[in-house]
Amino acid sequence: MPELPEVEVLRRSLEPHLVGDRIVRVEVRNPALREPVETARLRRSAAGRDVVALRRRSKYLLIDLSGERTVAVHLGMSGRLTLAAGEEPLEPHEHVAFHLRSGRRLRFRDPRRFGLVLALKTAEIEADPHFAHLGVEPLEGGFSGETLARAAAGKRGPVKAFLMDARVVVGVGNIYASETLFRAGVHPARSVARISAARWDRIAASTVAVLSQAITQGGTTLNDFADGEGRSGYFQVSLAAYDREGEPCLVCGSAVRRIVQAGRSTYYCRRCQR
């Protein structure tokens, strides 16, 4: 599933092409996504409006339009949002298309249909149920070990699940949680009640470093992800822990181990992570 780095890469790849263009027509070929596309509302909110900015909140791409309207896109498990020439043939599973004044179309393709395409009033986004519960952005000012320690006060669960809780901090999915804790030297099953201030500082710094490196390298492409121009990411070649069960740890040489936490695979080094 695309996480924060992939959505940020997508935002950066689309921004120079979309800002200043105009959506002239909205085509909904299949509204049956995770939540049904409100076709009439989407057309009213988007058609005839200029693209003024592209933002990201958690794993949502926000396309801000003139008239204080925003189209929010969540890629789900298999979604792709790419630019194509207007005359280019339809892709399989191309469910929604925004036809642009420039002659191109911004197409949303989602074989598994777990994605979302929402039409919102820009001023009401933070209060919307899709966004109201979201925690802090790890790549914005104010994120620190102290931020995590405050959120963990009174809790006892494993630190990996805590990092993946979007109510605490957004965008740290399974891959990036494993990589963050490896880099910080913290065991993924350690209780948040047993983490010192120094460890929280390491976890926060490692979170920022891992996500920033992933963005620089175009995100992680294991199955479906591509940016707005169809390019795959290559952070997967830099993975130090995730999906490396049995391979030597890049720090100490002992075998990377795998455990299952909350139904998800976790990879760690028993010597380096305490």
N, C-alpha and C positions, 0 to 999 in steps of 0.2 A: 504494500500500500504506500503510495507517495506520502512523504512526511514533510516537515517544514522545509528542509533544504530543497527538495524537488519543487515545491510550490514557489519558493523564492527564485529558483533558477527559471521556472516557467514565467514568473512575473517579469524578471529582467530580460528574458528573451523576447517577450511580446511587447513590452513597453515602448520601445522606439518605433515599432511598426503601427501600433494602435492609437497612441495618443495623438489627437488632432484629426483622426479619421472620423467618419460618421457611420452609424448603423442605419442602413436604409430599409432593411427588411429582416424579419426574424422568421425562420422556418423551423417548425417542430415536427419531425417525422415520427417520433415515438416518445410520447410523454411519460412512459412507464419506467421512471427511474426509481431510486430508493423512496423518494417522495414524488408523486406525480407532478410534472411540470405544469404550472398554471399558465397555459398557453396564451390566453387573452391578456392576462396581467403582464406577462413577459413582453408581449408585443407592444402594449401600451407604454410600458416602462422604458423600452429600449429603442423601438423603431423611430427614426427621425432625430435621434439624439447624438451629440458629439461625445467621443471618448475624451475625458479630461484628465484621468489619472488611473494608474493601476497600483493597488495596494495588496498587502497580504495580512490576514489575521488568522493565526494558527495555521491550519491546513486549507483555508479558504482563499481563493484568488478573488479580489474585489475589483470589479471594473466600474469605476465611477463615471457617470454620464452627466451631461448637462441637465439642468432642471432638477438637481438633487435626487437623482435616481442611481441605484447601484445594482449591477448584476453580480451575484455571488456564485462562484463555481467551486464545487468540491469534487475531486477526481475519484473518490471512492477507492475501489480495489484496482480497477483496470482502465480508468478514464484517461483520455488524452485530449488536450485542447491545442489545436495547431492551426496555422494559417495556410491557406491554399489559394491558388488562382480560382477565380469564380467559375471558370469553365472546366475545372478539373473534375473527373468523375467522382461520384459519391463513394466514400469508403464504406465497407461493411460496418454496421452498428453506428453510423453517423446519425445520432438522434436529434441534435439541435445544431443549427447553423445561423450565424449572424452575417448577413451579406452587407458588405461595406461599400462606401462611396468610391473607394479606390479600385473597386472591381474584384477585390479578394473576398474570401469568406473565412470567418473564424468558426471552425467546426469542432463540435464536441462529440467524441466517439467513445463509447463505453460498452464493451461486449457483455460485462457482467451486470451492468445497470445498477451499481451501488452508488453512483455519483449523484450530485445534486446540481440543479440550475435554478437559482432563486432570484426573484425580482423584489427589491427592497427599496424603501425610502432611505437615503443616505443617513439622515439624522437619526434614524431609528435602529441602526444596525446593532449597537451595543446592547440595546434592550431586547432585541429579538431572541427568541428561545434557542436558536442555533449558536448564539454568541454570548449570551448573558452569563453562562456558567464558566467561561474560559478563564484560565489563570494567566500568569505573567508571560510576556514574550522574552525568551532567553537572550535574544540578540539586541534588546533595547536597554537603555540605561536603567539602573536600579536593580538589575538582576545580580544576585550575589549569594554567597554561602549563607549569609544572615537571612536572606529571603527564604531560602529552603529550610533553614533551621526553624524559623517562625512557623512556616506551614506545617512542619513535622511535629510541632509541640503537641504532646498528648497522644501521639500515634505510635503504633508498634509494628506495622507491617514491614515487609522487605523493601529495601531501598529501590530495587529496580521497578517494582510496581508503583512506588511513590513517584519516581521520575516520569513514568508513563501516564500518570494521571493528569489529564488536560485541565482539571480544576486547579491544579497546583502550578504546573508549567506546561506550556503548549508545545507541540511539535516534536517531542522526544519519543519517537516510536521504538519498536523492538530492536531494530538494528542499532540505532544511535544510543539507546540506553546501554546496550552491551558494550559498545565502543567507549562510551563515556566512563563507565565504571572500570573498564580495563585500564584506561589512561589514568584514572584517578587512584588506582590501586585499592579499590573497595570491593569486597565480595558482594555479589548481587543479592544474596540471601540475608545479608546483615540487616538487623532491625533498625529502623530509623531512630528508635529510642537509644541506640548504642552507637551513634555517630557523633564524633566530637566536632567542635567548631572548625578545627583545622581540616578535618575530612570534608565537611560541608564546603569549605572554601575550595578544596581540590575538586570536588564534584562540580561545583558551579563553573570553575575555570575550565575544566575538561569539557563540560557541556558546550560552552561557547567555542572552544577550540575545535571540537569534533564537528559541530554544525557548520562553523565557518569554513573548515577545510572541505566538507562535503559540498557546500555551495560553490567554492572555488573550482572544484573538480566536476561540476555539472550534475551533482546528485548521484544517487545509487540506482543503477538499472539492473535489477535481477530478473524482471519479467517484462513489464509493460511500459515503464516510464520513458518519456521523451519530452524534450522542451518544446517551445512553441514553433520551432523550425524543424522538428522531427529528429533532433540529435539526442543520442543516448548519453547518460552520465558515465563517469568512470571512477567514482569514489570506491566502488567495490574492489578495485585493485589495491586500495590502501587499507582494507579492513584488517585489523590486528587481532580480533577475537571472533567476530560473528562468522558462523558457518565454517569454522576452522577446527572442528572437533578432531582430535587425534594428531593434529599438526603441531610442530614445536612452537612454543611461545616465542615471540620475537624478542623478548627481553631476557628470559632465563633458560629457554630451551626445553622446559618440561611440556608435556602434552596438554593442549587446550582441551578442557572438558565441556560437556554439554549437560544441562539439566533442564527440566520443564517446569516453568513457573506460570501458573494461571493459564495453562494450555499453550504457552509460547516457549519456543526454544531460547535458552540463555547460554551464552558461551563465556567462559572465564578461565583464568589461570589460578590454580589452587596455591601456587607459591607467591605470585605477585599481588594477589587480591586477598585482602584480609578483612 
